Amino acid sequence: MTGCIFLVDLDGTLTRRELLPLIAKKFNLEETIKELTYQCIRGEIPFVEGFLRRVEILKSIPISHIQEIIESVSLNESLVSFMQNNADRCYVVTGNLDVLVKPLCDKLKISSYTSIAIHKNDFIQGVKSVLNKKQVIEKLRKYFSNRRF
């Protein structure tokens, strides 16, 4: 594995379940979130627009409540262990907002790239930036291209 880096999605990969459906279910938002998700899948609305609409829905929920749900999700323990043992070359790359998932990544001691929220007093106010996974891949490719493991 010389020279390899590992980029792992959070939802359904590091966690055993997708996070947004769990959050939506807890706060009786399943139908609204599901419809927005399907509109994105069908190409009726662009991903970023759908993401921002889903964030708008989450603004009324305290960040700490969402973090509790995320903390309770079962993890892929083998993958967590691998990433912790190779922390210098493993990263979570997720579109989820930093204020929601960074506490879990920090607790696991796994570096992460996320979308960035604007927040105040335990509530999301907006989105500063939406993660572009392609840009993260290019950034890490350049960074690691001259490194040896």
TORROLUM-115702 format. One record per residue (C-alpha): residue number from 1; x, y, z; residue in three letters. Coordinates in Angstrom, 3 decimals. Layout:
BEGIN
{n = NUM | east = X | north = Y | up = Z | res = Ala} $
...
This chain:
BEGIN
{n = 1 | east = 0.000 | north = 0.000 | up = 0.000 | res = Met} $
{n = 2 | east = 2.940 | north = 2.321 | up = -0.452 | res = Thr} $
{n = 3 | east = 1.796 | north = 5.778 | up = -1.468 | res = Gly} $
{n = 4 | east = -1.914 | north = 5.067 | up = -0.995 | res = Cys} $
{n = 5 | east = -4.356 | north = 7.433 | up = 0.620 | res = Ile} $
{n = 6 | east = -7.861 | north = 6.430 | up = 1.597 | res = Phe} $
{n = 7 | east = -10.880 | north = 8.704 | up = 1.273 | res = Leu} $
{n = 8 | east = -13.997 | north = 7.336 | up = 2.909 | res = Val} $
{n = 9 | east = -17.571 | north = 8.571 | up = 2.799 | res = Asp} $
{n = 10 | east = -19.317 | north = 8.858 | up = 6.141 | res = Leu} $
{n = 11 | east = -22.912 | north = 7.842 | up = 5.418 | res = Asp} $
{n = 12 | east = -23.401 | north = 4.115 | up = 5.051 | res = Gly} $
{n = 13 | east = -19.644 | north = 3.548 | up = 4.852 | res = Thr} $
{n = 14 | east = -18.010 | north = 4.630 | up = 8.103 | res = Leu} $
{n = 15 | east = -21.471 | north = 4.641 | up = 9.682 | res = Thr} $
{n = 16 | east = -23.605 | north = 1.577 | up = 9.122 | res = Arg} $
{n = 17 | east = -26.621 | north = 3.724 | up = 8.171 | res = Arg} $
{n = 18 | east = -27.340 | north = 6.864 | up = 6.230 | res = Glu} $
{n = 19 | east = -27.587 | north = 9.782 | up = 8.649 | res = Leu} $
{n = 20 | east = -30.149 | north = 12.094 | up = 7.064 | res = Leu} $
{n = 21 | east = -32.995 | north = 9.530 | up = 7.046 | res = Pro} $
{n = 22 | east = -32.352 | north = 8.833 | up = 10.754 | res = Leu} $
{n = 23 | east = -32.406 | north = 12.532 | up = 11.572 | res = Ile} $
{n = 24 | east = -35.528 | north = 13.059 | up = 9.466 | res = Ala} $
{n = 25 | east = -37.326 | north = 10.172 | up = 11.163 | res = Lys} $
{n = 26 | east = -36.487 | north = 11.440 | up = 14.660 | res = Lys} $
{n = 27 | east = -37.968 | north = 14.860 | up = 13.880 | res = Phe} $
{n = 28 | east = -40.917 | north = 13.728 | up = 11.719 | res = Asn} $
{n = 29 | east = -39.408 | north = 15.154 | up = 8.543 | res = Leu} $
{n = 30 | east = -39.195 | north = 11.912 | up = 6.582 | res = Glu} $
{n = 31 | east = -41.544 | north = 12.776 | up = 3.735 | res = Glu} $
{n = 32 | east = -40.120 | north = 16.243 | up = 3.161 | res = Thr} $
{n = 33 | east = -36.506 | north = 15.060 | up = 3.177 | res = Ile} $
{n = 34 | east = -37.331 | north = 11.990 | up = 1.077 | res = Lys} $
{n = 35 | east = -39.050 | north = 14.088 | up = -1.590 | res = Glu} $
{n = 36 | east = -36.112 | north = 16.501 | up = -1.824 | res = Leu} $
{n = 37 | east = -33.694 | north = 13.581 | up = -2.074 | res = Thr} $
{n = 38 | east = -35.704 | north = 11.973 | up = -4.869 | res = Tyr} $
{n = 39 | east = -35.923 | north = 15.279 | up = -6.740 | res = Gln} $
{n = 40 | east = -32.115 | north = 15.401 | up = -6.705 | res = Cys} $
{n = 41 | east = -31.808 | north = 11.761 | up = -7.784 | res = Ile} $
{n = 42 | east = -34.246 | north = 12.325 | up = -10.655 | res = Arg} $
{n = 43 | east = -32.279 | north = 15.412 | up = -11.736 | res = Gly} $
{n = 44 | east = -35.219 | north = 17.752 | up = -11.138 | res = Glu} $
{n = 45 | east = -33.105 | north = 19.985 | up = -8.917 | res = Ile} $
{n = 46 | east = -29.307 | north = 20.265 | up = -8.789 | res = Pro} $
{n = 47 | east = -27.531 | north = 18.563 | up = -5.892 | res = Phe} $
{n = 48 | east = -26.349 | north = 21.813 | up = -4.281 | res = Val} $
{n = 49 | east = -29.834 | north = 23.307 | up = -4.372 | res = Glu} $
{n = 50 | east = -31.296 | north = 20.151 | up = -2.824 | res = Gly} $
{n = 51 | east = -28.583 | north = 20.162 | up = -0.174 | res = Phe} $
{n = 52 | east = -29.284 | north = 23.785 | up = 0.728 | res = Leu} $
{n = 53 | east = -33.035 | north = 23.077 | up = 0.927 | res = Arg} $
{n = 54 | east = -32.405 | north = 20.145 | up = 3.261 | res = Arg} $
{n = 55 | east = -30.224 | north = 22.380 | up = 5.434 | res = Val} $
{n = 56 | east = -33.053 | north = 24.937 | up = 5.581 | res = Glu} $
{n = 57 | east = -35.273 | north = 22.203 | up = 7.016 | res = Ile} $
{n = 58 | east = -32.669 | north = 21.312 | up = 9.646 | res = Leu} $
{n = 59 | east = -32.280 | north = 24.915 | up = 10.836 | res = Lys} $
{n = 60 | east = -35.092 | north = 24.520 | up = 13.366 | res = Ser} $
{n = 61 | east = -33.391 | north = 21.583 | up = 15.117 | res = Ile} $
{n = 62 | east = -30.683 | north = 22.220 | up = 17.720 | res = Pro} $
{n = 63 | east = -27.277 | north = 21.112 | up = 16.467 | res = Ile} $
{n = 64 | east = -26.699 | north = 19.244 | up = 19.729 | res = Ser} $
{n = 65 | east = -29.797 | north = 17.097 | up = 19.106 | res = His} $
{n = 66 | east = -28.576 | north = 16.124 | up = 15.653 | res = Ile} $
{n = 67 | east = -25.101 | north = 15.381 | up = 17.023 | res = Gln} $
{n = 68 | east = -26.678 | north = 13.010 | up = 19.593 | res = Glu} $
{n = 69 | east = -28.344 | north = 11.043 | up = 16.811 | res = Ile} $
{n = 70 | east = -25.091 | north = 10.858 | up = 14.855 | res = Ile} $
{n = 71 | east = -23.189 | north = 9.731 | up = 17.956 | res = Glu} $
{n = 72 | east = -25.683 | north = 6.878 | up = 18.437 | res = Ser} $
{n = 73 | east = -25.268 | north = 5.409 | up = 14.934 | res = Val} $
{n = 74 | east = -23.452 | north = 2.084 | up = 14.671 | res = Ser} $
{n = 75 | east = -20.066 | north = 2.312 | up = 13.015 | res = Leu} $
{n = 76 | east = -18.147 | north = 0.007 | up = 10.731 | res = Asn} $
{n = 77 | east = -15.652 | north = -0.849 | up = 13.453 | res = Glu} $
{n = 78 | east = -13.196 | north = -2.579 | up = 11.105 | res = Ser} $
{n = 79 | east = -13.029 | north = 0.507 | up = 8.927 | res = Leu} $
{n = 80 | east = -12.730 | north = 2.803 | up = 11.945 | res = Val} $
{n = 81 | east = -9.831 | north = 0.696 | up = 13.217 | res = Ser} $
{n = 82 | east = -8.111 | north = 0.726 | up = 9.818 | res = Phe} $
{n = 83 | east = -8.462 | north = 4.500 | up = 9.551 | res = Met} $
{n = 84 | east = -7.168 | north = 5.076 | up = 13.063 | res = Gln} $
{n = 85 | east = -4.182 | north = 2.816 | up = 12.417 | res = Asn} $
{n = 86 | east = -3.438 | north = 4.700 | up = 9.193 | res = Asn} $
{n = 87 | east = -4.444 | north = 8.162 | up = 10.340 | res = Ala} $
{n = 88 | east = -1.705 | north = 9.886 | up = 8.347 | res = Asp} $
{n = 89 | east = -3.348 | north = 8.830 | up = 5.064 | res = Arg} $
{n = 90 | east = -7.053 | north = 8.295 | up = 5.819 | res = Cys} $
{n = 91 | east = -9.763 | north = 10.936 | up = 5.572 | res = Tyr} $
{n = 92 | east = -13.525 | north = 11.106 | up = 5.850 | res = Val} $
{n = 93 | east = -14.848 | north = 13.098 | up = 2.895 | res = Val} $
{n = 94 | east = -18.520 | north = 13.944 | up = 3.354 | res = Thr} $
{n = 95 | east = -20.943 | north = 16.569 | up = 2.212 | res = Gly} $
{n = 96 | east = -22.427 | north = 16.653 | up = 5.704 | res = Asn} $
{n = 97 | east = -22.010 | north = 19.861 | up = 7.674 | res = Leu} $
{n = 98 | east = -18.972 | north = 20.232 | up = 9.899 | res = Asp} $
{n = 99 | east = -20.993 | north = 21.177 | up = 12.993 | res = Val} $
{n = 100 | east = -22.926 | north = 17.931 | up = 12.722 | res = Leu} $
{n = 101 | east = -20.202 | north = 15.364 | up = 11.987 | res = Val} $
{n = 102 | east = -16.914 | north = 16.855 | up = 13.141 | res = Lys} $
{n = 103 | east = -17.513 | north = 15.904 | up = 16.794 | res = Pro} $
{n = 104 | east = -17.783 | north = 12.235 | up = 15.762 | res = Leu} $
{n = 105 | east = -14.681 | north = 12.430 | up = 13.549 | res = Cys} $
{n = 106 | east = -12.747 | north = 14.218 | up = 16.297 | res = Asp} $
{n = 107 | east = -13.809 | north = 11.612 | up = 18.843 | res = Lys} $
{n = 108 | east = -12.590 | north = 8.858 | up = 16.487 | res = Leu} $
{n = 109 | east = -9.402 | north = 10.864 | up = 15.754 | res = Lys} $
{n = 110 | east = -10.070 | north = 10.708 | up = 12.010 | res = Ile} $
{n = 111 | east = -9.416 | north = 13.748 | up = 9.817 | res = Ser} $
{n = 112 | east = -12.336 | north = 14.996 | up = 7.767 | res = Ser} $
{n = 113 | east = -13.373 | north = 17.240 | up = 4.918 | res = Tyr} $
{n = 114 | east = -16.957 | north = 18.499 | up = 5.167 | res = Thr} $
{n = 115 | east = -19.338 | north = 21.197 | up = 4.062 | res = Ser} $
{n = 116 | east = -19.056 | north = 24.233 | up = 6.333 | res = Ile} $
{n = 117 | east = -22.006 | north = 25.632 | up = 8.290 | res = Ala} $
{n = 118 | east = -22.703 | north = 29.074 | up = 9.638 | res = Ile} $
{n = 119 | east = -24.096 | north = 28.574 | up = 13.131 | res = His} $
{n = 120 | east = -25.028 | north = 30.433 | up = 16.277 | res = Lys} $
{n = 121 | east = -26.413 | north = 29.381 | up = 19.656 | res = Asn} $
{n = 122 | east = -26.766 | north = 25.683 | up = 18.745 | res = Asp} $
{n = 123 | east = -28.620 | north = 26.347 | up = 15.480 | res = Phe} $
{n = 124 | east = -27.544 | north = 26.281 | up = 11.867 | res = Ile} $
{n = 125 | east = -27.880 | north = 29.719 | up = 10.289 | res = Gln} $
{n = 126 | east = -26.755 | north = 28.831 | up = 6.791 | res = Gly} $
{n = 127 | east = -24.028 | north = 27.254 | up = 4.704 | res = Val} $
{n = 128 | east = -20.647 | north = 28.873 | up = 4.151 | res = Lys} $
{n = 129 | east = -19.503 | north = 26.251 | up = 1.640 | res = Ser} $
{n = 130 | east = -20.704 | north = 22.976 | up = 0.151 | res = Val} $
{n = 131 | east = -17.989 | north = 20.353 | up = -0.133 | res = Leu} $
{n = 132 | east = -16.830 | north = 19.558 | up = -3.636 | res = Asn} $
{n = 133 | east = -15.390 | north = 16.033 | up = -3.403 | res = Lys} $
{n = 134 | east = -13.558 | north = 16.376 | up = -6.706 | res = Lys} $
{n = 135 | east = -11.662 | north = 19.413 | up = -5.373 | res = Gln} $
{n = 136 | east = -10.734 | north = 17.524 | up = -2.199 | res = Val} $
{n = 137 | east = -9.430 | north = 14.601 | up = -4.248 | res = Ile} $
{n = 138 | east = -7.312 | north = 16.922 | up = -6.394 | res = Glu} $
{n = 139 | east = -5.971 | north = 18.773 | up = -3.343 | res = Lys} $
{n = 140 | east = -4.972 | north = 15.546 | up = -1.599 | res = Leu} $
{n = 141 | east = -3.562 | north = 14.059 | up = -4.806 | res = Arg} $
{n = 142 | east = -1.234 | north = 17.048 | up = -5.162 | res = Lys} $
{n = 143 | east = -0.292 | north = 17.000 | up = -1.493 | res = Tyr} $
{n = 144 | east = 0.540 | north = 13.298 | up = -1.440 | res = Phe} $
{n = 145 | east = 2.068 | north = 13.019 | up = -4.930 | res = Ser} $
{n = 146 | east = 5.590 | north = 13.614 | up = -3.625 | res = Asn} $
{n = 147 | east = 5.304 | north = 11.897 | up = -0.245 | res = Arg} $
{n = 148 | east = 6.502 | north = 8.443 | up = 0.634 | res = Arg} $
{n = 149 | east = 4.913 | north = 6.257 | up = 3.278 | res = Phe} $
